[in-house]
Amino acid sequence: MNAIKSSFPRRAFATSDGVRLSYIRQGSGRPLVLLHGWSQCAEEFNHQTEPLSARYDVVVPDQRSHGESQKVPYGLKISRLAKDLYDLLTELALNEVAVLGHSMGSAVIWSYLDLFGPERLSKIVLVDQPSMVTSHPHWTPQELEAAGAFLTAQQVSDIVAALRGEEAEQVTRQLMDGMVTRQATSEVREWIIQCNLKMPRPLAGTLLYNLCHTDWRDVIPRIDLPALIISGRASSTPWKSQEWIHRQIKGSQFEVFEESEGVQHFMFIENPEKFNGLIMEYLG
Protein backbone atom coordinates (compact mmCIF):
# COMPACT_ATOMS: atom_id res chain seq x y z
CA MET A 1 0.00 0.00 0.00
CA ASN A 2 1.28 3.45 -0.92
CA ALA A 3 -0.08 5.31 2.09
CA ILE A 4 0.80 8.71 0.67
CA LYS A 5 -1.47 8.18 -2.33
CA SER A 6 -4.21 6.20 -0.61
CA SER A 7 -7.61 7.79 -0.29
CA PHE A 8 -10.51 6.75 1.90
CA PRO A 9 -14.17 7.81 1.66
CA ARG A 10 -15.01 11.01 3.51
CA ARG A 11 -17.99 11.91 5.67
CA ALA A 12 -18.82 15.03 7.64
CA PHE A 13 -20.91 16.30 10.54
CA ALA A 14 -21.57 19.60 12.29
CA THR A 15 -20.24 20.30 15.78
CA SER A 16 -22.34 21.89 18.51
CA ASP A 17 -21.15 25.33 17.37
CA GLY A 18 -21.87 24.65 13.71
CA VAL A 19 -18.44 23.79 12.32
CA ARG A 20 -18.28 21.11 9.62
CA LEU A 21 -15.75 18.43 10.50
CA SER A 22 -14.60 15.91 7.92
CA TYR A 23 -13.67 12.37 8.93
CA ILE A 24 -12.72 8.99 7.54
CA ARG A 25 -14.53 5.87 8.74
CA GLN A 26 -13.34 2.43 7.73
CA GLY A 27 -13.91 -1.12 8.94
CA SER A 28 -16.08 -2.69 11.60
CA GLY A 29 -15.70 -3.99 15.12
CA ARG A 30 -14.82 -2.16 18.30
CA PRO A 31 -14.48 1.60 17.72
CA LEU A 32 -11.04 3.19 17.48
CA VAL A 33 -10.58 6.94 16.99
CA LEU A 34 -7.24 8.30 15.76
CA LEU A 35 -6.47 11.96 16.56
CA HIS A 36 -3.74 13.70 14.60
CA GLY A 37 -1.36 16.30 15.96
CA TRP A 38 -1.04 20.06 15.60
CA SER A 39 -1.72 21.28 12.06
CA GLN A 40 -1.68 17.73 10.72
CA CYS A 41 -4.45 15.77 9.00
CA ALA A 42 -6.27 12.45 8.94
CA GLU A 43 -4.39 11.15 5.88
CA GLU A 44 -1.20 10.92 7.93
CA PHE A 45 -2.77 7.86 9.56
CA ASN A 46 -3.15 6.09 6.19
CA HIS A 47 -0.55 3.53 7.30
CA GLN A 48 -2.90 2.69 10.20
CA THR A 49 -6.39 3.14 8.75
CA GLU A 50 -6.29 0.23 6.31
CA PRO A 51 -4.63 -2.48 8.43
CA LEU A 52 -6.40 -1.53 11.66
CA SER A 53 -9.80 -1.42 9.93
CA ALA A 54 -9.52 -5.19 9.45
CA ARG A 55 -10.15 -5.47 13.20
CA TYR A 56 -11.73 -2.20 14.31
CA ASP A 57 -14.25 0.46 13.36
CA VAL A 58 -11.61 3.11 12.65
CA VAL A 59 -12.66 6.78 12.74
CA VAL A 60 -10.11 9.43 11.79
CA PRO A 61 -11.29 13.05 11.97
CA ASP A 62 -9.67 16.14 10.61
CA GLN A 63 -9.86 18.37 13.65
CA ARG A 64 -11.30 21.86 13.46
CA SER A 65 -9.58 24.03 10.81
CA HIS A 66 -7.29 21.12 9.85
CA GLY A 67 -7.19 19.03 6.69
CA GLU A 68 -10.55 18.90 4.90
CA SER A 69 -12.55 20.30 7.84
CA GLN A 70 -14.04 23.77 7.82
CA LYS A 71 -11.57 26.59 8.46
CA VAL A 72 -12.84 28.93 11.17
CA PRO A 73 -11.04 31.61 13.22
CA TYR A 74 -12.63 30.52 16.51
CA GLY A 75 -12.49 27.55 18.83
CA LEU A 76 -8.75 27.20 18.24
CA LYS A 77 -8.00 25.86 21.67
CA ILE A 78 -7.53 22.36 23.05
CA SER A 79 -10.69 22.50 25.16
CA ARG A 80 -12.83 23.15 22.06
CA LEU A 81 -11.13 20.33 20.17
CA ALA A 82 -12.02 18.08 23.11
CA LYS A 83 -15.65 19.17 22.80
CA ASP A 84 -15.45 18.44 19.08
CA LEU A 85 -14.33 14.90 19.95
CA TYR A 86 -17.27 14.58 22.33
CA ASP A 87 -19.58 15.81 19.56
CA LEU A 88 -18.12 13.26 17.12
CA LEU A 89 -18.63 10.33 19.50
CA THR A 90 -22.17 11.52 20.21
CA GLU A 91 -22.97 11.98 16.51
CA LEU A 92 -21.79 8.46 15.68
CA ALA A 93 -23.31 6.97 18.86
CA LEU A 94 -19.98 5.39 19.77
CA ASN A 95 -19.36 3.90 23.20
CA GLU A 96 -16.48 1.95 24.74
CA VAL A 97 -14.17 3.79 22.36
CA ALA A 98 -10.39 3.41 22.25
CA VAL A 99 -8.82 6.77 21.40
CA LEU A 100 -5.28 7.27 20.15
CA GLY A 101 -3.76 10.74 20.11
CA HIS A 102 -0.50 11.64 18.43
CA SER A 103 1.26 14.72 19.79
CA MET A 104 -1.44 17.40 20.22
CA GLY A 105 -4.01 14.61 19.89
CA SER A 106 -2.89 13.41 23.32
CA ALA A 107 -3.59 16.86 24.75
CA VAL A 108 -7.08 16.65 23.26
CA ILE A 109 -7.58 13.37 25.12
CA TRP A 110 -6.36 14.94 28.37
CA SER A 111 -8.76 17.84 27.93
CA TYR A 112 -11.63 15.46 27.13
CA LEU A 113 -10.97 13.53 30.33
CA ASP A 114 -10.72 16.77 32.30
CA LEU A 115 -14.07 18.00 30.94
CA PHE A 116 -16.12 14.82 30.52
CA GLY A 117 -14.32 12.13 32.48
CA PRO A 118 -14.10 8.68 30.88
CA GLU A 119 -17.58 8.95 29.33
CA ARG A 120 -17.79 6.82 26.15
CA LEU A 121 -14.11 5.80 26.39
CA SER A 122 -12.55 2.40 27.11
CA LYS A 123 -8.81 2.79 26.50
CA ILE A 124 -6.38 5.52 25.48
CA VAL A 125 -3.09 5.59 23.59
CA LEU A 126 -0.86 8.62 24.15
CA VAL A 127 1.85 9.14 21.54
CA ASP A 128 4.75 11.52 22.15
CA GLN A 129 3.21 14.62 23.74
CA PRO A 130 4.81 16.38 26.74
CA SER A 131 2.59 17.34 29.65
CA MET A 132 3.76 20.94 29.18
CA VAL A 133 5.49 22.28 26.06
CA THR A 134 6.62 25.64 27.43
CA SER A 135 9.22 25.75 30.18
CA HIS A 136 9.16 27.99 33.26
CA PRO A 137 12.37 29.67 34.44
CA HIS A 138 11.69 28.76 38.09
CA TRP A 139 11.44 25.01 37.45
CA THR A 140 14.02 22.66 38.90
CA PRO A 141 15.92 20.41 36.45
CA GLN A 142 13.78 17.52 37.65
CA GLU A 143 10.54 19.39 36.93
CA LEU A 144 11.78 20.36 33.48
CA GLU A 145 12.72 16.77 32.64
CA ALA A 146 9.37 15.43 33.86
CA ALA A 147 7.33 17.99 31.93
CA GLY A 148 9.33 17.55 28.75
CA ALA A 149 9.07 21.25 27.93
CA PHE A 150 11.36 21.99 24.99
CA LEU A 151 10.42 25.61 24.19
CA THR A 152 10.65 28.85 26.14
CA ALA A 153 7.77 31.32 26.21
CA GLN A 154 9.76 33.62 23.94
CA GLN A 155 10.40 30.85 21.44
CA VAL A 156 6.68 30.04 21.32
CA SER A 157 5.84 33.71 20.72
CA ASP A 158 8.47 33.92 17.98
CA ILE A 159 7.12 30.84 16.19
CA VAL A 160 3.53 32.10 16.41
CA ALA A 161 4.58 35.49 15.02
CA ALA A 162 6.46 33.79 12.18
CA LEU A 163 3.41 31.68 11.31
CA ARG A 164 1.49 34.92 10.86
CA GLY A 165 4.17 36.47 8.65
CA GLU A 166 5.58 36.21 5.14
CA GLU A 167 7.94 33.34 6.04
CA ALA A 168 5.17 31.11 7.40
CA GLU A 169 5.72 28.26 4.95
CA GLN A 170 9.48 28.31 5.45
CA VAL A 171 9.04 28.16 9.23
CA THR A 172 6.60 25.28 8.82
CA ARG A 173 9.11 23.37 6.73
CA GLN A 174 11.81 23.90 9.34
CA LEU A 175 9.54 22.73 12.16
CA MET A 176 8.43 19.58 10.34
CA ASP A 177 11.92 18.76 9.10
CA GLY A 178 13.04 18.56 12.73
CA MET A 179 10.45 15.87 13.48
CA VAL A 180 11.55 13.12 11.11
CA THR A 181 14.78 11.17 10.77
CA ARG A 182 17.45 11.83 8.17
CA GLN A 183 16.41 8.57 6.53
CA ALA A 184 12.90 9.85 5.74
CA THR A 185 12.45 10.20 1.99
CA SER A 186 11.80 13.58 0.40
CA GLU A 187 8.37 12.27 -0.61
CA VAL A 188 7.44 11.49 3.00
CA ARG A 189 8.81 14.83 4.22
CA GLU A 190 6.84 16.76 1.62
CA TRP A 191 3.68 14.76 2.36
CA ILE A 192 3.86 15.70 6.05
CA ILE A 193 4.51 19.35 5.17
CA GLN A 194 1.61 19.53 2.71
CA CYS A 195 -0.74 18.02 5.32
CA ASN A 196 0.48 20.69 7.72
CA LEU A 197 -0.08 23.52 5.26
CA LYS A 198 -3.75 22.62 4.77
CA MET A 199 -4.37 24.61 7.96
CA PRO A 200 -4.08 28.37 7.35
CA ARG A 201 -0.88 29.53 9.02
CA PRO A 202 -2.41 32.27 11.22
CA LEU A 203 -4.95 29.77 12.57
CA ALA A 204 -2.16 27.27 13.19
CA GLY A 205 -0.31 29.92 15.17
CA THR A 206 -3.32 30.67 17.35
CA LEU A 207 -3.82 27.00 18.18
CA LEU A 208 -0.11 26.44 18.78
CA TYR A 209 -0.03 29.22 21.37
CA ASN A 210 -2.87 27.61 23.32
CA LEU A 211 -1.33 24.14 23.01
CA CYS A 212 2.08 25.26 24.23
CA HIS A 213 0.79 27.21 27.22
CA THR A 214 -1.57 24.57 28.64
CA ASP A 215 -0.26 22.52 31.56
CA TRP A 216 -1.66 18.99 31.93
CA ARG A 217 0.41 17.84 34.91
CA ASP A 218 -2.59 18.00 37.25
CA VAL A 219 -4.84 16.04 34.88
CA ILE A 220 -2.58 13.12 33.99
CA PRO A 221 -2.29 11.57 37.50
CA ARG A 222 -6.10 11.45 37.75
CA ILE A 223 -6.54 9.34 34.62
CA ASP A 224 -8.35 6.13 35.50
CA LEU A 225 -8.43 4.31 32.17
CA PRO A 226 -6.16 1.67 30.65
CA ALA A 227 -3.40 3.59 28.88
CA LEU A 228 -0.52 2.90 26.52
CA ILE A 229 2.19 5.56 26.24
CA ILE A 230 4.45 5.49 23.18
CA SER A 231 7.69 7.44 22.86
CA GLY A 232 10.89 7.53 20.83
CA ARG A 233 14.41 7.64 22.18
CA ALA A 234 15.44 10.01 19.35
CA SER A 235 12.19 12.01 19.27
CA SER A 236 12.03 15.78 19.53
CA THR A 237 9.75 15.12 22.52
CA PRO A 238 12.06 14.11 25.41
CA TRP A 239 11.38 10.45 26.10
CA LYS A 240 11.78 10.81 29.85
CA SER A 241 8.71 13.06 29.88
CA GLN A 242 6.76 10.12 28.47
CA GLU A 243 8.17 7.86 31.16
CA TRP A 244 6.91 10.40 33.71
CA ILE A 245 3.41 10.19 32.20
CA HIS A 246 3.61 6.39 32.40
CA ARG A 247 4.51 6.58 36.10
CA GLN A 248 1.57 8.89 36.82
CA ILE A 249 -1.09 6.66 35.23
CA LYS A 250 -1.59 3.59 37.38
CA GLY A 251 -1.33 0.34 35.45
CA SER A 252 -0.30 2.00 32.19
CA GLN A 253 2.00 0.42 29.62
CA PHE A 254 5.07 2.16 28.18
CA GLU A 255 6.80 1.51 24.86
CA VAL A 256 9.89 3.30 23.54
CA PHE A 257 11.09 3.16 19.95
CA GLU A 258 14.87 2.94 19.91
CA GLU A 259 16.91 5.17 17.60
CA SER A 260 17.98 2.06 15.68
CA GLU A 261 14.34 1.48 14.74
CA GLY A 262 14.44 4.54 12.50
CA VAL A 263 11.87 6.86 14.04
CA GLN A 264 11.58 10.34 15.40
CA HIS A 265 8.31 12.13 16.30
CA PHE A 266 6.25 10.54 13.49
CA MET A 267 6.95 6.93 14.45
CA PHE A 268 3.59 5.77 13.04
CA ILE A 269 4.75 6.95 9.60
CA GLU A 270 8.42 5.98 9.77
CA ASN A 271 7.92 2.53 11.32
CA PRO A 272 4.24 1.65 10.84
CA GLU A 273 4.79 -2.10 11.09
CA LYS A 274 6.00 -1.98 14.68
CA PHE A 275 3.59 0.83 15.58
CA ASN A 276 0.55 -1.05 14.28
CA GLY A 277 1.69 -4.21 16.01
CA LEU A 278 1.87 -2.39 19.34
CA ILE A 279 -1.62 -0.97 18.87
CA MET A 280 -3.19 -4.31 17.93
CA GLU A 281 -1.46 -6.13 20.77
CA TYR A 282 -2.64 -3.50 23.24
CA LEU A 283 -6.24 -3.28 22.01
CA GLY A 284 -6.61 -7.02 21.47
Buried (B, 14 or more C-beta within 10 A) or exposed (E): EEBBEEEBEEEEBEBEEEBBBBBBBBBEEBBBBBBBBBBBBBBBBBBBBBBBBEBBBBBBBBBBBBBBBBBBEEBBBBBBBBBBBBBBBEBBEBEEBBBBBBBBBBBBBBBBBBBBEEEBBBBBBBBBBBBBBBBEEEBEEEBBBBBBBBBEBEBBBEBBEBBBEEEBEEBBBEBBEEBBBEEBEEEBBEBBBEBBBBBBBBBBBBBBBBBBEBEBBEBBBEBEBBBBBBBBEBBBBBBEBBBBBBBBBEEBBBBBBEEEBBBBBBBBBBBBEBBBEBBBEBBE
